[in-house]
Amino acid sequence: MKTGFLATLVVTLLAGIGCGFSVVSAAPPNVLLIVSDDHGYADVGFQGCKDIPTPHLDQLAAEGVHCTSGYVSHPFCSPTRAGLMTGRYQQRFGHENNPFYNPSDHREGLPMSETLLPAHLAKAGYVTGWIGKWHLGAAPEFRPENRGFAETFGFIGGGHKFLNWEVNPKVEYTVPIERNGEPVEVTEHLTTAFGREAAGFVNRHVGKPWFLYLAFNAPHTPHEPTEERLARFSSIEDPVRRKYAAQVSLMDDAIGETLGALRASGQEENTLVFFFSDNGGPISVNGSRNDPLRGAKGDVYEGGMRVPFVVKWPAKLKQGSVYGLPVSSLDVFATALSVAGAAMPEDKTYDSVDLIPYLAGEKEGTPHDRLFWRTTRQLWAIRSGDLKLVRGAAAADELFDLESDIGESRDLRTSRGTEADRLSAELDRWNGELIEPAFPGAGGKKKPKKTAPKSKGGQ
C-alpha cells in the first residue's frame, strides 16, 4: 500500500515537473519591433555595406532569418507605419499621406476606426511600449497612449532634432520628448536615449510577455551625429554620407544595447525580433544607398519599398537562414497575434500573414500571392511571383522580372504582354477596393484616381 502510494506520488511529481517545463516552453514570446527611418537597402553589413560598420544588426541577421525580399507597404513614412500597426493596406482606411503636425487637427492621423496591434496584444496580457518616432497623428486621440501603448517615450511628429535643440511645442522638429505624455528633458543624443530607454523597458518586464515598438528617427535628416562618432568616418569623402554613416552607427549601437539587455536578462531565447526600415533610402537627400535597386524613397520601383528585413526567434527559427520569397511589414500584425495566442480579428479585411510557419519551414508556398502599392503621386505597383508591374512612373506600364533583373532595367511589357495584362487587371481590382485619402497631409501631389488608369502599354 505504501509502495503504491509512493509510485503514485512519483508519477504525479513527474507529471507536475513535465507540466512545469511545458508551461515554460509554451510561454508566449516577447515581441520586439525595431524600425529604422530612411535607411538605405545597401547600408547594412549583412547586405554588403563596406563603409558603415553595423555589427549589431549583422549579428541579428546572422542569428535570425534574413528576408531578402522584405517589403514595406508604402514608399514613405507614415503610411507604412499605419499599415504596420493595423495589418491592413493603409489605403483601405485612407491613410495615404504623411499627416501634418497639428495637435488641433482631428483628421490628420490614423483613423479611430482602426484598432492597433498594441491594443490587441494588451488584451492578450502583454505589456505594451512605444519608444521613438510616432508620426500617426498629433491630436490627443491619435497619440500612442490612446492607441494601446501602456508605456511611451518619444516624439509625436514625423521628425526631430537629435542634439542641442531648444524646445518649442509649436515646431515639429523641436517638440518636447515625452514620457507617458509628459515632457522630459533629454541631454544626450536622441538615438542613444532611445536605446537606453529600450534596454530599460526590456529589463523592467522580465517574467511577463511584452511588446515593444522601437521606432528610431535615425538615419532620417537632420544629420546631427556626435563629434566623436563623426570622426570615426573621416575616410568617407562625401560630407553628407559621412554624417549619415555616423547616424547609422549610433543607431546600430542603440540596437546593440537593446539586444544586449535581452541577452543579459535571459529573455533572448523567447523574444521574437523584427527589424526593417520604414521605406527605401532617399539617396541624395541623406546620403543613403539602395544598390542594386532602382529608385528611392517615394518611388514604387524596388528602391522605394524593398528594405533590409530580419526576423529572429531563437526558440523557433533556424539561426543564420535566408528566406527569399516576398514578405511584408504588414505581416508583423498577424505574426505577433499568432505567437501571442490571440485570434486574428474578423471585423475587416486584413492583409497580414503569420510568417512563422513559412520562415520555420513548416509551410510551403509563398506567404503572398501578390503585393500591391499605391501612392498619391499617381504611382502603382504589383508584385506577383517574380513579376512586377509598375504604373505611372513612365509613359506606359512597365513589367520586370525581379529574379533576373532586380535593378528593374529591362522592361518586358512588349514581349510578355499577356502576363502584364493579367497583373494590370489584378491591380485594377485591388485599387477598386480602396478609398480616397482621408486627409491631405504631406508627401503626395494629388488624390489617386479611384480606378487606376488603363494600361498604356501594348501587346
N, C-alpha and C positions, 0 to 999 in steps of 0.2 A: 504494500500500500504506500509506504514511504517512497519506494523506488518509483512507483507510478507517478506520485506527486512531483518528485524531482525531475522526472523525464518531461512531465507536462510543463513544469516551470522553465526548464532549459529551452524547450521548443518555443514557449511564449516569449522568453527573453530574446531568443534568436530572431523570432518574428518581429519583435519590437525593434531590435537593432537594425534588421533589414528595412523595416519601415522608416526608421530614422535616416538611414542612408538614402532611401528613396526620396524622402522629403527634401533632403539637402540637394540631391541631384536634380530634383524636379522644381526647385525654386525658380520662379520666373527671373529672367536676367534683367540686369540694369540695361538701359539704352542710352548711349552717348552719341549725340548727333553733332558733328563738327562741320561747319560750313565756312569756307573762306570767301573772299569778296573780290571779284575781278581778277581772279588768279588764272594765269595762262596755262593752257593744256600742257605746254612743254616745260613748265617751271617747277618741276619736282624731280628729284634724283631718280625716282623709280620709273620715270618716263624719259630719262636720258639727259636731264639738265646737268651741265658741267660747271657752270659759273656761279650757281647758287646752291650751296650745300643744304639739304633738308634731311638730316639724319633721322629725326624722329618720325617724320612722315614716311621715309624709306623703310624704317623698321616696322611701322604699322602695315605697310604694303607687304613686306616680307613675311609677316606673321599672320596676314589675313588673306583675303581674296581680292586680287587686283582686277577690277572690271574694266576691260579695255574699250568697251562700247558703252560707257556710262554717260547718260544724258541728264540735263535738267529740262523742265517743261517750258522754259522761255529763255530767250537770249539776253534778258536783263533782269535785274534785281528783284523788285517787289513781287512781280507776277510769279517768278519761280518760288519765292517764299510762301506765297498764298497757296500754290499747288502743293507744296511740300507739307504744309500744315493741315491740309484738308484731304489729300489723296485724290483730288479731282482736278481735271484740267481747269485752270483758273478762269478760262473764258466761259465756262459753264455758269459762273456767277458774276461775270462782268469785271473781274479784277485783272485788267489787261494793261494798265499803266502804272507807273510809279506814283503813289499818292503824294501830293504836295504836303509839306509840313505845315499844318494849320489845325491847332487844337480845337478850334471852334467850328470846323467843317465836318459835318456828320455824314457826308457822302464819301469822303476820301479815305477809304480804309477797307479792310477785309469785311465783307458784309456780315451782319449779325445773324443772318440766316444759316451761316455755316458753323458747325461745331468742330473745334480744332482738336488735333491729336492729343495735346496735354489734358484736355477735359475728359476725353475717353480714358486715358491712362490713369487719371486721378480716380475715376470711378472703379478702376481695376485694382486700386490700392497702392498706386505709385506716388512717390513724392516727385513733384514736377518743378523744374527750374529752367530759367532762361537767363543767359548771360551774353551781352554783346549788343548787336545791332537788331532793331525791331523792324521798322520800315513797313508796317502793316496798318498804319493809321495812327494819328496823334490825338484824336478826340478821346475823351475818357473811356467810352465804351469799347474802343478798339485796342486799348492798351493791354499788355501781356497779363497784368494782374486780373483783368476781367475776361480773359480768354482761356483760363485753365492753368496758369502757372502760379504755383504757391510761393516760390521764391524767385526774385528778379533782381538783376543788376545790369545796367547798361543805359543806352540812349534810345529814344523813341523814333528818331528820324531816319533818313536814308544815308547819312554820313556824319563824320565828326572829326574834329582835330585830334591829334594824338599827343601833343605836348604843349604845355605852357599856354593854354587858352584862358581868356577872360570870359567867365560865364555870362551869357546873355540868353535868357529863355526865349527871346523872340527871333533869334538867329539859329537856324537848324544845326549848323556845324559847331555851335558853341553852347548848346543847351546843357543843363546840368546832367551829370551822370547820376542815376537814381538807383537806390536800393529799396525794393518793395514800394516804389512810388515816391520815396522821399529823397531829396537831393543829398549827395555826399561829395566830399572833396576827394579828388584823385590827383596825386602829385607825380606819380610815376608814368612811364609810357603807357598809353591806354591798352595796347596789346598785352603788355606784361601784367597789367591789372586784371585783365580778363582771364589770363592763365592762372593767376593767383586765386582769383575767386572760384574758378572751376575746380581747382585742386581742393579748395576749402569745402565746396559742395560735396565732392566725392568723399572726403574724409568725414564729413558730418553725418553721412547717411549709410554707414556700414550696417548691414543687417536688415535693411528694408529696401525693396526694389525702388529704383528711381529712374527718372527720365530727365536728362539734361540736354538742352538745346544750346550749344556753344557757337554763337554766330559772330565770328570776327568781322570787323570792317577793314581789316588788312587783307590784301595789299591795295585796296581802293585808295585813290588820292583823298586828301593831300599826303604827299610823301614827307613824313616827318620822323625819320628814324633818329635814334640817339647818335651822338657824335662818335661814340665808341663803336657802335655797330656799323656805322657808315664807313669808318676807317678800315674795317675788315675787307671791304670790297674796292679798295683803291685800284685794283688791277682792271676793273671794268671801266672802259673809256667813256661810254655814253653816260652822262650825268643823271639822266632820268632813270635808266636801267640800274645804275649804281644805287640810287635811293630805293628803287623798287626791290632790289635784291636784299637790302638791309631790312626792309619791311617784312619781306617773306621770311627772312632768317629769324627775326624777332617773333613772328607768329609760330614758326616751327618750334622754337624754344618754349613758347607758351603751351603749345600742344604737348610737347615733351613733359612739361611739368604736370599737366593734367593726366597723361598716361602713366607717369611715374607714380602719381598718387593712387591710381588704380592698382598698380603692382604692389606698392608698399602696404596698402590696406587689405590685400588679399582678395580683391574684387575682380581682378583681370580675367580670370578663367570664365566667369559667368557675366561678362558685360559685352553686349552687342554694340559695336562701334561702327558708325558710318562716317566717312569723310568725302566731301566733294566741294567744288566751287559753285557759286550761285549762277555763274554764266562763264562764257569764254573770256579770255583776256581782251581788253580794248586796245592792245598793242601800242600804237603811237601815243595814246593818252597817258599810260602809266608805265610804259617800258616792258610790258609783258610780251610773251611769245606763245604762239599756238601751233608751231611746227609739229607735224607736217600738214596741218589742217588749213583749209581755205577760210578766210573770213575772220571776224572778230565779234566782240560783244555787239549785240543789236542785229546781227545777221542770222539768217536761217541756213547758211552754209555751216559745215561742221564746227568751224571755229567759234561760232556764236553760242552753241549749247552742248557740245561734246566736251566733257571736263574730266580732270583726274577724279577717280572714283574708287574707293576702297571700302570693303566690308570685312569686319573682323569679329569673330565669336569663337574663342578657343575651345569652348565646351562642345561646339557643334561643327565648325567649319575647318577644313584642312588648311594647315599653315602653308603659306607660300604658293597658293594655287592661283591660276589665271582663268578668268571667265570672259569669253569673247562675245556672247550674244547680248543684244541690247537690253539694258536695264535703265530705270528712270528714277529721278528724285521723288517722283510720285509714289514709288514703291516703299518708301520709308513708312508710310502710314499703315498699310496692310501688314507689313512685316513686323512692325512694333506691336500692333494689336494682337497678331498671332502669337508671338512669343510671350506676350503678357497674359495669354489665355482669355483675351477679350474678343467678343464676336464683332465681325465687320458690320457696321450699320447698314440697314437696308432701305433707308428713307429716301435716298437719292441715287443717281448714277455715280459710281466710283470707278476710277481708272487705275487704281493701285493694285499691285500684285505682291503676294508674300514671296519674297525671294529665297528664303532659306531652303526649301526643298530643291530648288534649282542649283543654288550655289553649293549645296551639300552633295549633289549628285544623286539625289533620291527621286528626282522627277526629270523626265526627258522633255525635249521640245523647247520652245522659246517662251520666256515669260510674256512677251508681247508680240502678237502677230503684226502689229503696226504701231508706230508712234507718230503723233501729229504735233505741228506747231502753227501758231498764227500770231501775228503782231499787228498793232495799229499802224505800222508803217507799210501796210499792204503787202506783207510777206507771208507766205505759207510754205509748209513743207510736210512731207510724209515719208517715213522710212518703213519699208516692208521687206523683211529679209535683208539682203544686201543692196536692194534697190532703193534709191531715194529720189523723189521728185521735188524740185524747188520751183516755186511760182512767185513771180513778182520781182525777182532780183534782176531779171533780164527781159528782153522784149518778148520772149517766148518761154514756155515751160522748159525746164532743164531736167534731164534724167542722168543719174550717176550710179555706177556700180561701186559701192564702197569697199568691197572685198579686193578689187583690183585697182581702185583709184580713190584712196582715202582723201586725197587732196582735191577731189572734185574738179579735175582739169579737162575731162573728156565727156562732152555732152552726147548721150546716146539716144536722145529723143527721136531723131530721124530713123535710126537703124532699128530701134526697138519700140516702135510707136504703139503697138498693141499693149505692151506692158505699161507704157506711160499713160495710155488712156485709162487702163484699169486703176492705176494709182490716182489719176486725176478724178475719176468718179468716186473713189473712196474718200478723197479729200473733200469733195463737194458734199458728200453725205455727212461727214463729220462736221463740217462747217455749218451745215443746216441745223445741227443740234444746239448750236451756241447762241448766246445772246449778245447784244451790243455792249460796249464798255459801260460800266455803272458810274464811272466818274472820269473826267477828262485827264487829270493828272499830268505827269511829265513823262517824256520818253517816247511819245507817239506823235504822229503828224496829223492823223485824222482817223475817224472811225473806220474799222474794216467793213467792207461790204458784207451785207448779211449772207449773201451767197458768193462763194469765190468766183472770180471772173473765169469765163470759159478759157480753156487752153488755147494758146495762140500757136502751138506747135503743130506740125503736120505729121502724117504717117511717115 
